[in-house]
Each structure stands twice: as C-alpha cells, then as structure tokens.
Amino acid sequence: MLVCSAIVLARSTNLNVLKDYLPQLLDNDRTKAVSHYKRLIRFFRLSTPNRLVICILQFVFRLFQSRFTHLILDATTWRVGRKPIHLLTLCILYRDTAIPIYWLQLNKKGHSSEVERQQLMTEALLYYRLQGKILLADREYIGEKWLRYLYTEGIDFVIRLSAGCYRLPVSTAPGPVYSKLSRQALRRKRGVIKQFMLNGCSLSIVMLRNPKNDPDEPLLYFISSLVNKVKITESYRRRWRIETCFKHLKTQGFNIEDLNFKDDGKITLLIAIVVMAYVLSLREAFESGSLKQKVYRDGSSSMAVSFFRQGITNLRRHVQSLVIFIRYLETIAQKLITPKWVYVQ
C-alpha cells in the first residue's frame, strides 16, 4: 500500500524517486532518505512475490468481474540496460478501457510463441473464469495450435490476419475460393464471410475493405470462432484500447520504464502494484459518473479528459498519507464479497 500510494504521487516506478514521498506518506520527516530507500529495497526481496501478485490481481479483477465480454492480448517491450522486458499481457475490456489481469515476462526480443501464449492463458484460467469471452488480438497472434487451444478452452476470438494466411483451407471449404472472396469483398461495403475447418475447428474468415483506403492494404482479414460478420468486425475495433492502456502505464502515466530491477520476480511485483494504482484511478473516474464531452464542428464528440487522467486526479486526494489510503481501500473492500483466494505454491 505504501509503494502504491508513492507511485500515484510520484508517477514513477523508480525507487530512488519514490523514497522522497515516504516522509509525507508516513508522516515521518526524521528518517534519512537512504533509510527509506533501503526500506523499499527490502520489500521487493520477498521470497514468494507471486503470492502477493495474485492477491493484487484478483482484487483488481473483482472490481470489474461479470461486467465485461471482451479480452485483449498484446505485448509491450522495452529494455533495462541490456535486459529485454517483454510483457505478454492479457486485459479485460471494461467500458472501452483495457485493464491488465495477467501477464508473462518473456525475457526476449521478437514475438511470443504459441507455447508462451498457451502458458499465459492456462495460468490465467487458474484464477479467472474467461470461458465465453471474446479474445481480440493482432495478426502476430495466430497459429493453428494456438487457435485450437482457444477453441477447445471455450474462449471465442477475433484475430486479424495477414493477406493470404490460411488460403488453402479457406479455398478447399465449400463455397467461393479465397481469390473470389477477395474480389467480392472489394465490391461489398460490409465485406464477406466464409466458414471453413482448420485443425478440427469450425472457424470463420472475414474480408473487409480497409476504411483507410490504403492501396498497399486494400482489405482487412480476420479469423474468428464467431459466425456473425458484424459482431466480428465491430469487436475487433476495440482492440486498440490496449495501446492506450500501455501509454497510461508508461509515458503518459506511471512510467513503468523507470523501474531499475532486473529480477523477473521484482519486476512482476512492481508492475502488479502499478496495475493496482491504474485500476484505482479508473475506478475513481467510473464512480464519479460521466465525464465532460468535447463537441467538434462536425457534430462529433469525445471525452474532454480521459478516464485515467480524471481518475488519477481524484485518487490523489486519497493518498495524502498511508493512513488515509488504507482507510480508502478498506471502504472499497467492504463493498466486495469476500473472495476465495487461490494462491500459487
């Protein structure tokens, strides 16, 4: 709680920065700064950090469970010195806002493998009921084994494809071949859809004219376990929300790239605390009601201030001291049904 409140005030994950906020939070300006820094270092030496991480994430999930229908999978990367940070991240989509509920630190460059994605989902399913939700992902998150895994686990999906991907199984299925479908999609405003079999799974491919009128990419392609063309295309449009989430966790929010850890356990714990701060900020915005809308000349409108920016401003009122922050969290916890916690051994 102390680390979380310091991150909210500092908008940083660098312990050397966070230490300067501990005197205010603890109402103790007599202790030397170096002692506060050592206190933070000791906290991140937990022998079983994953137990605390799971507790934090399940608390976060309980704030929004049963209120979402979509999941988003993507990754964000950066480096700490020579160490690559590659967070393969699973989010829920609540009120068009992506909220992380699980991730893996892959310690590598490049894309994740099918095995790594299955590991992420298998671990996430130990703690969350995700069956029946719709997973959204970009075109690097494909693969026959991966798609079959989602299919057999009861997780629907809408994933973008590259042109020509799965051409053979689409063409051999009853109906127009792949090339004919492409020509039809260019003529039809709402695109085309076709069912086909892939690795024992009944799937759909959707081809849709690119709304950006890009001559190098005239069509968009999607593969899905769903059969409704409109639902497939409308669902995928929400995928980019995870990019906004990453911006709020990084450059436009808590600056997770400031962290100076190289141990994966410490990194995972710190990011879990950042996610907690992020979710509490969003909760403040959601609880305050609708935000002001900015109306443009063409009649369209958008939020004048994002949920996150409004929420973190409100949250700062509850983190002026550690005592105030604890009371604030107790108030939230009292509104939740006592969970059956599941710990990692």
JOUR-V236062 format. One record per backbone hydrogen bond with DSSP energy under -0.5 kcal/mol. CO is the residue of the C=O (numbers start at 0). NH is the residue of the N-H. If there is no record, write none. Layout:
co & nh
CO & NH
CO & NH
This chain:
co & nh
0 & 4
1 & 5
2 & 6
3 & 7
4 & 8
5 & 9
6 & 10
12 & 14
13 & 16
13 & 17
14 & 18
16 & 19
17 & 20
17 & 21
18 & 21
18 & 22
20 & 24
21 & 25
22 & 26
22 & 27
23 & 26
24 & 321
31 & 34
31 & 35
32 & 36
33 & 37
34 & 38
35 & 39
36 & 40
37 & 41
38 & 42
39 & 43
41 & 44
42 & 45
45 & 48
47 & 50
47 & 51
48 & 52
49 & 53
50 & 54
51 & 55
52 & 56
53 & 57
54 & 58
55 & 59
56 & 60
57 & 61
58 & 62
59 & 62
59 & 63
60 & 63
60 & 64
63 & 66
68 & 133
69 & 92
70 & 135
71 & 90
72 & 137
73 & 88
75 & 86
77 & 84
78 & 80
79 & 82
82 & 79
83 & 85
84 & 77
85 & 87
85 & 105
86 & 75
86 & 88
87 & 103
88 & 73
89 & 100
89 & 101
90 & 71
91 & 93
91 & 98
92 & 68
92 & 69
93 & 96
96 & 93
98 & 91
101 & 89
103 & 87
103 & 105
112 & 116
113 & 117
114 & 118
115 & 119
116 & 120
117 & 121
118 & 122
119 & 123
120 & 124
121 & 125
122 & 125
123 & 126
123 & 127
127 & 129
129 & 132
132 & 134
132 & 155
133 & 70
134 & 157
135 & 72
136 & 159
137 & 140
139 & 141
142 & 146
143 & 147
144 & 148
145 & 149
146 & 150
147 & 151
148 & 152
149 & 154
150 & 153
153 & 131
153 & 155
155 & 134
156 & 224
156 & 225
157 & 136
158 & 222
160 & 220
161 & 164
163 & 166
165 & 169
166 & 170
167 & 171
168 & 172
176 & 180
177 & 181
178 & 182
179 & 183
180 & 184
181 & 185
182 & 186
183 & 186
183 & 187
187 & 190
191 & 206
193 & 204
195 & 202
197 & 200
200 & 197
200 & 202
202 & 195
203 & 223
204 & 193
205 & 221
206 & 191
207 & 219
209 & 212
212 & 214
213 & 216
217 & 209
219 & 207
220 & 160
221 & 205
222 & 158
223 & 203
226 & 228
227 & 231
228 & 232
229 & 233
230 & 234
231 & 235
232 & 236
234 & 237
235 & 238
237 & 240
238 & 241
239 & 242
239 & 243
240 & 244
241 & 245
242 & 246
243 & 247
244 & 248
245 & 249
246 & 251
247 & 253
248 & 255
249 & 252
249 & 254
254 & 12
254 & 257
255 & 258
262 & 266
263 & 267
264 & 268
265 & 269
266 & 270
267 & 271
268 & 272
269 & 273
270 & 274
271 & 275
272 & 276
273 & 277
274 & 278
275 & 279
276 & 280
277 & 281
278 & 282
279 & 283
280 & 284
281 & 285
282 & 286
283 & 287
285 & 288
291 & 303
291 & 304
292 & 294
293 & 301
295 & 298
299 & 295
301 & 293
305 & 309
306 & 310
307 & 311
308 & 312
309 & 313
310 & 314
311 & 315
313 & 316
314 & 317
315 & 318
320 & 324
321 & 325
322 & 326
323 & 327
324 & 328
325 & 329
326 & 330
327 & 331
328 & 332
329 & 333
330 & 334
331 & 334
332 & 335
338 & 340
